[in-house]
């Protein structure tokens, strides 16, 4: 999951909550305002993209974009007040983009099978095989301007997932994953979600099928593009379609052999 609490006090007098899950599992989210007089807001994903909050928030778009989640102006917590720690290890951003050890359902695979597929740059996953990225339509800059994204360095995400941003590196907008499901159904799976209310396009290139054409341009036999049309409707160039607001394509790319 990708969760953000954004200070919108200057605009509408509220803190905003954005959240999305790159998974096909059901989930509940609880966010507590620890300021004096604050409260808790819970969001429940009921399936099919429908999310409801106990503060009256409701959406069928598959992601949380509650711009009136908490009112501003709460008093700070008194000094010395007993505040319970969330616990667990702290996560720190890292400057390098290493290919971390296998995790999840590919943990049992022999590390001797690791292969560098030649994907260049920092936006490559799964041992430099899949290049991921996204663009969005910047209507404020100009009508029809398309802007790209950058990857946010994140410790612990492994080489199967990436956080990307549209505007600033400290404000991640999308969570993208390419997961090895070859042992389950003979395909690589793509999961993606955006903690934002703007439109976007996701592209994923499979460098295992990369080649140069006669003009020296890189072309791919396998390349998937996912377009978000608004209201939770996402379609893929491989025929994938969903109204659930997140990408959960378990037949995205066939496995080798």
JORAUR-V893811 format. One line per field, one symbol per residue. burial: 1 if it has 24 or more other C-alpha atoms within 12 Angstrom, else 0. Layout:
burial->???
//
This chain:
burial->11111100000000111111111100101010100000001111101111111000111111111111111100000000000000000000000011100100010000000000001001111111111111111000000000101111110011111111110000111111111110000001111111111111111111110000000000000111111111111111000111111111111111000
//
